[in-house]
Amino acid sequence: MTVSPPPGYDGPSLADLAADVSTDSDETLSVSAPFTGETVGNVPACTPADVRGAAERARETQQSWSDRPVGERAATIERFASLVEDSRGDLLDLIQIESGKARLDAHEEVLDVVATTSYYADRAAEYLTPERKAGVVPLLTSVHKHRDPYGVVGFITPWNYPLTLAVSDALPALLAGNAVLVKPAEETPHTALFVARLLREAGVPEDCFRVLPGEGKRLGEPLVESVDAVSFTGSTAVGREVAAQAGRELVPATLELGGNGPIVVREDAPLGRTVTGAVRGGFASAGQLCIATERIYVHESRYDVFCDRLVERVRNLDLGANFEYSTDVGSLISETQLSKVQSHVDEAVEAGATLLTGGRHRPDVGPLAYEPTVLTDVPDDTAVACEETFGPVVTVTPVEDDEDALARANDDPYGLHGSVWTGDPATGKSVARELDCGTVCVNDAYISMWASTGAPMGGRNDSGIGRRHGDEGFQKYTETQSVAVQRGHPIAPPAGVPNRVVAATLSAYLRLTRAVGLR
Ligand code: ADP
């Protein structure tokens, strides 16, 4: 097995990408390939001073980027999408080298970046056009709402979607006229550095999109201190720290955090399609996906047959650590992740859960390969039931009816994503509306939601604050300024008119405008 880029890789070498990091520090981050465990690169680790310096330079450059006509920024970002498409094979290799995910899972990331680019590039001008608002005195008060970029936006991103999460949410920030600083996960900095190269090649000024590899706990604070808005994707525990710091700095923060995705399989669910969806939802990116399926609640009348069919499909999944499209489930990212998944499964089995399939580390496949796993009879108080496992593990539980399914699904601190499976989409939609999650799919695992870029995505409860995608995904990177232009006399007591008369006149005016529906 090779961990250097596979034959056909035509992108920059990993050492070459590492050389793009701007720092005087001689500390490095060692990056290893989950497929083999071997070190594939050493990337300079930025210091807090590097972060502050990058923010200063970003601030100096941002104004000229923001002064460009929005159509020019959109054309630049569209060029980036074309470069991503042209570099697809190399990006897939790089994502796989760093994250160990299956090739189809990496491919989803590339599709996502191209689709998100087009969505926002097409709409940026419209979002930034000043909007006329009703003025308090018709004809005399003219009000417009303007949107300005915040300035410099900081992104702290995780390893599980090293391409998508390094750039997709940053694209609307750039289009809005912001500069962007990205602190990628320690495990996957090369993919973010490749993205920065492609953005530069497309015409984004170097200091407007800087990648700052380094340790999160060392760079998080200086980053949040130096930027005007922050976007964090990662664990709930770290999200709370980032939010607390953003609160102290009074900068807006959007946080997409953990999940423990429930799915509801109704009595009338078409089982073939439901099993296909549950497999995708549970095992895409080896379950290392915030919106993954972790808990499956099945109507009791279909429980046995559902379990049989699910197990049959899961046993046939091809677990692999390679660059081939034939692999269905890739590797876990790290020893930490492997031991977490193992301990969740082992604890559940010791507590009485039944292992229907999987449950084994497979070093014969790869040092971090873990079998796709299905558990039933899982006690409610085990970690696999009530925490995010973030691995290729699903639990299946029989339920009496929709109410029972919803009560169990919602008895959870998270609220990121869920799905409902049914032969009756209208009822499915009603059940979906009762799931306490930021997004829900009916008769699909997650892609119909994720890829519908116009709809906002994000978490409720412990799964976060704020949304990516849709109007919200753009507007969160702008702050509004409203300007009211008053013609004639200002709305202030005229000289010599008693305040009592002014008060009565204003009240009469308010009554009139309410009566004629002017407000
Ligand atoms: P995971 O458990 O999936 O690795 P984390 O929340 O630990 O998720 O990491 C997500 C991102 O947050 C990574 O880029 C990581 O370096 C960064 N990070 C980790 N700790 C901190 C921290 N204390 N402050 C800011 N960022 C952090």
Residues whose N, C-alpha, C, O or C-beta is under 5 A from the ligand:
A	BS01	ADP	I156 T157 P158 K183 P184 A185 E186 G214 E215 G216 K217 G220 T233 G234 S235 V238 E241
